[in-house]
Amino acid sequence: MPHNDDTRYHIAIIGGGVAGLGAALEASRWGFETVLLEKGTLCQATSANSLRIIHGGFRYLQTLNLHRVRKSLKAKQELLEKYPQIVRPLACVMPLKKRGLKSRAPVRAASLLYNLLHYWETGTAAANRSLTSSEVDRKVRLLSGRAPHGALLWYDAHLIDPQRLCHLLRQEAVQHGAEILEGANVTNITRKRGGFELSYSIEAASKTVAADVVINAAGPWIDQVSRLTDWDNLRPSRRWCLAFNIIVPRILEEEYAVACEAAGQDGKNRLFFVTRRGRETSIGTGYLPFDGDPALAAISEQEIQDFVAAFNSAFKEQLAIEDVAGIEIGVLPLAEKTGASLQLVGDEQIFDNQGFIEILSTKYTTFMPQAREVLLKASKYLKSRA
């Protein structure tokens, strides 16, 4: 569909995290004239502060969510093949329990099923299996003496450099014709006949842009963007939580990423995931309720102390608060549930209000298939207005 005005686009995307960049890349690949408006810098905030694990979906077998398993493992394989320089296989280990779904027999059965699904969906072999306690003691220093019932060995992937991925996504989107604007703060969204008009400020100048479809990929600012519209938004505000990881400036485990559950002094049951990053180690992830400004998200010293104390109860390696060299903080959506434990939104949620499309997601892994789902929704409006 030709445009006479160079400020008119098929698709305007608000938010330059990995969800927004993925959508911009996919839209430009499909041949749609695309502009992305990011009020700050691309891939900051939550996109820069994730644990960097690309999940292959094995854990979703616990709830027999085969759709999510298949989607995750295909997304993981796509990233491994497309970005091998920065997305690499990651061997992960977690102690087994004596009884229950995480004991040896159920895990062995789940591993066989997952290996079959992996080959069926990707044409490549997976090698998920159980380790004996003696194997764990020999191979995994961090779990030595902590896995009396053996452990599960499975393979996810590790995003080595999120900023490099951001650069590659931006570069490819621009090569396909997308326009990417940083420092572009959207201030108003008006529904016009046949599309939308967006007002934004950039470098102290006020500008407008027209688009047939708007994609709100603003992450924890998604509600703020929705309130900029000139129509009634009946959807209630979302609920959020802080997600944080700590960085320790030494290697706690050389070869494996290690997962382990423990109850902290606050009574909360935590799942720790310990992953090497070069000469450092990342440990995640802690979750806390949050209802403030995402730009002001912060973790108190007491919350860090509680996190470290719970870690010390799970592992032979002991940390002191002084060992914490850095903290990564993101803001993630909570599911619409009540209760003592925090339940994150699982699969992405995509809401379509007559061409104003919102993305609510928590997973780095599936940002590319998520982008394709968004574009399928967007394309029906573009075809009708062609």
C-alpha positions as CSV (number, residue, x, y, z in Angstrom):
1,M,0.0,0.0,0.0
2,P,1.8,3.2,-1.1
3,H,2.0,6.2,1.1
4,N,2.0,9.8,-0.1
5,D,3.3,11.1,3.3
6,D,6.6,9.8,4.6
7,T,5.2,10.0,8.2
8,R,2.5,7.4,7.4
9,Y,3.3,3.8,8.2
10,H,1.5,0.5,8.1
11,I,2.6,-0.3,11.6
12,A,3.8,1.9,14.5
13,I,5.4,0.0,17.5
14,I,5.8,1.6,20.9
15,G,8.6,0.1,23.0
16,G,12.1,-1.0,22.0
17,G,12.6,-4.0,24.3
18,V,13.1,-7.4,22.8
19,A,9.3,-7.8,22.2
20,G,9.1,-4.5,20.3
21,L,12.3,-5.1,18.3
22,G,11.1,-8.6,17.4
23,A,7.8,-7.2,16.1
24,A,9.6,-4.5,14.1
25,L,11.9,-7.1,12.5
26,E,9.0,-9.4,11.7
27,A,6.8,-6.5,10.3
28,S,9.6,-5.3,8.1
29,R,10.3,-8.8,6.8
30,W,6.7,-9.0,5.8
31,G,7.1,-5.9,3.7
32,F,5.1,-3.5,6.0
33,E,6.4,0.1,6.4
34,T,7.3,0.1,10.1
35,V,8.4,2.6,12.7
36,L,9.4,1.8,16.2
37,L,9.2,4.5,18.9
38,E,11.4,4.0,22.0
39,K,11.3,6.7,24.7
40,G,14.8,5.7,26.0
41,T,17.4,3.4,24.7
42,L,16.7,0.0,23.0
43,C,16.7,-3.1,25.1
44,Q,17.2,-1.6,28.5
45,A,15.1,-2.2,31.6
46,T,13.8,-5.7,31.8
47,S,15.2,-6.8,28.4
48,A,18.7,-6.0,29.7
49,N,18.2,-7.6,33.1
50,S,17.0,-11.1,32.4
51,L,18.7,-14.2,33.6
52,R,19.6,-14.8,29.9
53,I,18.3,-18.3,29.9
54,I,16.6,-19.5,26.7
55,H,14.3,-22.2,27.9
56,G,13.6,-25.3,25.9
57,G,10.2,-26.0,27.5
58,F,11.2,-29.2,29.5
59,R,9.7,-27.9,32.7
60,Y,6.3,-27.4,31.2
61,L,6.0,-31.2,31.0
62,Q,5.3,-31.1,34.7
63,T,1.8,-29.6,33.9
64,L,1.5,-31.6,30.6
65,N,1.4,-28.3,28.7
66,L,2.6,-29.9,25.4
67,H,1.7,-26.8,23.4
68,R,4.1,-24.7,25.4
69,V,6.8,-27.4,25.4
70,R,6.7,-27.6,21.6
71,K,6.6,-23.8,21.1
72,S,9.6,-23.2,23.5
73,L,11.8,-25.9,22.1
74,K,11.2,-24.7,18.5
75,A,11.9,-21.1,19.6
76,K,15.1,-22.2,21.4
77,Q,16.3,-24.1,18.3
78,E,15.5,-21.1,16.1
79,L,17.7,-18.8,18.2
80,L,20.5,-21.4,18.4
81,E,20.6,-21.7,14.6
82,K,20.1,-18.0,13.8
83,Y,22.5,-16.5,16.4
84,P,25.1,-19.2,17.2
85,Q,27.7,-16.6,18.1
86,I,25.6,-15.3,21.1
87,V,23.1,-18.1,21.8
88,R,24.8,-21.3,22.9
89,P,23.7,-24.7,24.4
90,L,23.6,-24.7,28.2
91,A,23.8,-27.9,30.3
92,C,21.6,-27.6,33.4
93,V,21.4,-29.7,36.5
94,M,18.8,-29.9,39.3
95,P,18.7,-32.3,42.3
96,L,15.9,-34.9,42.2
97,K,13.6,-35.6,45.1
98,K,12.9,-38.9,46.8
99,R,9.2,-38.8,45.8
100,G,6.8,-36.9,43.6
101,L,7.0,-35.5,40.1
102,K,10.6,-34.5,40.5
103,S,11.8,-38.0,41.6
104,R,13.8,-40.3,39.4
105,A,11.0,-42.4,37.7
106,P,8.8,-39.5,36.6
107,V,11.8,-37.5,35.4
108,R,13.1,-40.4,33.4
109,A,9.7,-40.8,31.7
110,A,9.5,-37.0,31.0
111,S,13.0,-37.0,29.6
112,L,12.2,-39.7,27.1
113,L,9.0,-37.9,26.0
114,Y,10.9,-34.6,25.7
115,N,13.7,-36.1,23.7
116,L,11.1,-37.6,21.3
117,L,9.3,-34.2,21.0
118,H,12.6,-32.4,20.5
119,Y,13.5,-34.7,17.6
120,W,10.0,-34.5,16.1
121,E,9.8,-30.7,16.2
122,T,13.4,-29.8,15.3
123,G,15.0,-32.8,13.7
124,T,17.8,-32.6,16.3
125,A,18.5,-34.9,19.2
126,A,18.2,-33.8,22.9
127,A,20.1,-35.7,25.6
128,N,18.0,-35.0,28.8
129,R,18.7,-37.7,31.3
130,S,19.1,-38.5,35.0
131,L,22.5,-38.5,36.9
132,T,23.3,-40.6,39.9
133,S,24.3,-39.0,43.1
134,S,27.9,-40.1,42.6
135,E,27.9,-38.5,39.1
136,V,26.7,-35.3,40.6
137,D,29.4,-35.3,43.3
138,R,32.1,-35.8,40.6
139,K,30.8,-33.4,38.0
140,V,29.0,-30.6,39.8
141,R,31.0,-29.0,42.6
142,L,28.2,-26.7,43.7
143,L,25.9,-29.7,44.4
144,S,28.5,-32.0,45.9
145,G,26.7,-33.8,48.8
146,R,23.4,-32.0,48.0
147,A,21.8,-34.5,45.6
148,P,21.4,-37.8,47.5
149,H,18.7,-39.0,45.0
150,G,20.6,-38.0,41.9
151,A,19.8,-35.1,39.5
152,L,18.2,-34.2,36.3
153,L,20.5,-33.1,33.4
154,W,18.8,-31.2,30.6
155,Y,19.8,-28.7,28.0
156,D,18.5,-25.1,27.6
157,A,20.5,-22.3,25.9
158,H,22.3,-19.2,27.2
159,L,22.1,-15.7,25.7
160,I,25.7,-14.6,26.0
161,D,25.3,-11.0,25.1
162,P,21.8,-9.3,25.1
163,Q,23.1,-6.0,23.8
164,R,24.7,-7.8,20.8
165,L,21.3,-9.5,20.1
166,C,19.6,-6.1,20.3
167,H,22.1,-4.7,17.8
168,L,21.6,-7.6,15.4
169,L,17.8,-7.3,15.6
170,R,17.9,-3.6,15.0
171,Q,20.4,-4.0,12.1
172,E,18.2,-6.6,10.4
173,A,15.0,-4.6,10.9
174,V,16.6,-1.5,9.4
175,Q,18.0,-3.5,6.5
176,H,14.4,-4.6,5.8
177,G,13.2,-1.0,5.8
178,A,12.1,-0.4,9.4
179,E,12.7,3.0,11.0
180,I,13.9,2.8,14.6
181,L,13.7,6.0,16.8
182,E,15.3,6.2,20.2
183,G,14.4,9.0,22.6
184,A,10.9,9.2,21.0
185,N,8.4,9.6,23.9
186,V,4.8,9.0,22.7
187,T,2.4,11.5,24.3
188,N,-0.9,10.9,22.7
189,I,-2.7,8.3,20.5
190,T,-5.8,9.2,18.6
191,R,-7.9,6.8,16.5
192,K,-8.5,8.2,13.1
193,R,-10.5,6.9,10.2
194,G,-8.5,4.1,8.8
195,G,-5.9,4.1,11.5
196,F,-4.2,6.1,14.2
197,E,-2.2,9.3,14.8
198,L,0.5,9.3,17.4
199,S,2.1,12.4,18.9
200,Y,5.6,12.1,20.3
201,S,8.5,14.3,21.4
202,I,12.1,13.8,20.3
203,E,15.1,16.0,20.9
204,A,12.8,18.7,22.3
205,A,10.6,18.7,19.1
206,S,7.0,17.6,18.9
207,K,6.0,15.4,16.0
208,T,3.2,13.2,14.8
209,V,3.1,10.0,12.9
210,A,0.2,8.1,11.3
211,A,-0.2,4.4,11.2
212,D,-2.7,1.8,10.2
213,V,-1.9,-0.4,13.2
214,V,-0.3,0.4,16.6
215,I,1.5,-2.3,18.6
216,N,2.0,-1.5,22.3
217,A,5.1,-3.4,23.3
218,A,6.0,-1.1,26.2
219,G,6.5,-3.9,28.8
220,P,5.8,-2.6,32.3
221,W,4.8,0.8,30.8
222,I,2.0,-0.9,28.7
223,D,-0.8,0.6,30.9
224,Q,0.7,4.1,30.7
225,V,0.7,3.8,26.9
226,S,-2.9,2.6,26.9
227,R,-3.9,5.6,28.9
228,L,-2.6,7.9,26.2
229,T,-5.5,6.8,23.9
230,D,-8.6,8.9,23.2
231,W,-11.0,6.0,23.7
232,D,-12.3,4.3,26.8
233,N,-10.0,1.4,27.8
234,L,-12.1,-0.9,29.9
235,R,-9.2,-3.4,30.6
236,P,-8.2,-3.1,34.3
237,S,-4.6,-2.2,35.1
238,R,-2.2,-5.2,35.2
239,R,-0.5,-6.4,38.3
240,W,3.3,-6.5,38.4
241,C,6.2,-7.8,40.3
242,L,9.9,-7.1,40.6
243,A,12.2,-9.8,39.3
244,F,15.8,-9.6,40.4
245,N,19.1,-11.4,40.0
246,I,22.4,-10.9,41.9
247,I,25.8,-11.0,40.3
248,V,28.8,-12.5,42.1
249,P,32.3,-11.6,40.8
250,R,33.6,-15.2,40.7
251,I,32.8,-18.5,39.2
252,L,30.7,-20.8,41.4
253,E,30.3,-23.6,38.9
254,E,32.4,-24.1,35.8
255,E,30.4,-26.3,33.4
256,Y,26.8,-26.4,34.4
257,A,24.0,-24.1,35.2
258,V,22.5,-25.3,38.5
259,A,18.9,-25.1,39.7
260,C,18.0,-25.8,43.3
261,E,15.0,-25.2,45.6
262,A,15.2,-23.8,49.1
263,A,13.1,-22.1,51.7
264,G,14.3,-18.8,53.0
265,Q,14.1,-17.2,56.4
266,D,11.0,-15.4,55.2
267,G,9.3,-18.8,54.6
268,K,9.2,-18.4,50.9
269,N,10.2,-21.3,48.7
270,R,12.6,-20.2,46.1
271,L,14.0,-21.8,43.0
272,F,17.6,-20.6,42.4
273,F,19.2,-20.7,39.0
274,V,23.0,-20.3,39.1
275,T,24.7,-19.6,35.8
276,R,28.3,-18.7,34.8
277,R,28.8,-15.4,32.9
278,G,32.5,-15.3,31.9
279,R,34.4,-14.7,35.2
280,E,31.2,-13.9,37.1
281,T,28.1,-15.8,38.2
282,S,24.5,-14.7,38.0
283,I,22.0,-16.1,40.5
284,G,18.3,-15.7,40.1
285,T,15.5,-15.1,40.4
286,G,13.8,-13.3,43.3
287,Y,10.2,-12.0,42.9
288,L,8.5,-9.3,44.9
289,P,5.1,-7.6,44.4
290,F,5.4,-4.1,42.8
291,D,2.9,-1.3,42.0
292,G,5.2,1.7,41.5
293,D,6.9,3.5,38.6
294,P,9.0,0.9,36.7
295,A,11.7,3.5,36.2
296,L,12.1,3.7,40.0
297,A,12.2,-0.1,40.6
298,A,14.7,-0.9,43.4
299,I,15.5,-3.8,45.8
300,S,16.2,-3.1,49.5
301,E,19.3,-4.4,51.4
302,Q,17.0,-6.6,53.5
303,E,15.6,-8.3,50.5
304,I,19.1,-9.0,49.2
305,Q,20.0,-10.4,52.6
306,D,17.0,-12.7,52.6
307,F,17.9,-13.9,49.1
308,V,21.5,-14.6,50.0
309,A,20.4,-16.4,53.2
310,A,18.1,-18.7,51.2
311,F,20.8,-19.4,48.7
312,N,23.2,-20.4,51.6
313,S,20.6,-22.9,52.8
314,A,20.5,-24.5,49.4
315,F,24.1,-24.8,48.5
316,K,27.4,-25.8,50.0
317,E,29.0,-22.6,48.6
318,Q,28.3,-19.8,51.1
319,L,27.9,-16.1,50.2
320,A,28.1,-12.9,52.2
321,I,26.2,-9.8,51.4
322,E,29.6,-8.3,50.5
323,D,29.9,-10.8,47.7
324,V,27.1,-9.2,45.7
325,A,28.7,-7.1,43.0
326,G,25.6,-6.2,41.1
327,I,21.8,-6.5,41.0
328,E,19.7,-6.8,37.9
329,I,16.1,-5.7,38.2
330,G,13.2,-6.2,35.8
331,V,9.4,-5.7,36.1
332,L,7.2,-8.6,34.9
333,P,3.4,-9.1,34.7
334,L,1.6,-11.2,37.3
335,A,-1.2,-13.5,36.4
336,E,-4.7,-12.4,37.6
337,K,-4.6,-14.7,40.6
338,T,-4.7,-14.1,44.3
339,G,-2.8,-16.0,47.0
340,A,0.5,-16.0,48.9
341,S,2.8,-17.0,46.0
342,L,3.4,-14.8,43.0
343,Q,2.3,-16.4,39.7
344,L,3.8,-14.8,36.6
345,V,1.9,-14.6,33.3
346,G,2.9,-17.7,31.5
347,D,2.2,-17.7,27.7
348,E,2.3,-14.3,26.1
349,Q,-1.1,-12.5,26.0
350,I,-1.9,-10.5,22.9
351,F,-4.9,-8.1,23.0
352,D,-6.4,-6.6,19.9
353,N,-8.6,-3.6,20.1
354,Q,-9.5,-2.8,16.5
355,G,-5.9,-2.5,15.4
356,F,-4.5,-1.3,18.7
357,I,-2.6,-4.4,19.7
358,E,-0.9,-5.0,23.1
359,I,1.7,-7.6,24.0
360,L,2.0,-8.8,27.6
361,S,4.8,-11.4,28.0
362,T,7.5,-12.6,30.3
363,K,9.7,-15.0,28.3
364,Y,12.8,-14.0,26.2
365,T,12.7,-17.4,24.6
366,T,9.6,-17.0,22.5
367,F,9.9,-13.4,21.3
368,M,10.2,-14.4,17.6
369,P,7.1,-16.7,17.4
370,Q,5.3,-14.1,19.6
371,A,6.2,-11.5,16.9
372,R,4.7,-13.7,14.2
373,E,1.5,-14.1,16.2
374,V,1.2,-10.3,16.6
375,L,1.8,-9.7,12.8
376,L,-0.9,-12.2,11.9
377,K,-3.3,-10.1,14.0
378,A,-2.0,-6.9,12.5
379,S,-2.1,-8.1,8.9
380,K,-5.9,-8.5,8.7
381,Y,-6.3,-4.7,9.2
382,L,-3.6,-3.9,6.6
383,K,-5.2,-6.2,4.0
384,S,-8.6,-4.6,4.6
385,R,-7.2,-1.1,4.2
386,A,-5.0,-1.8,1.2
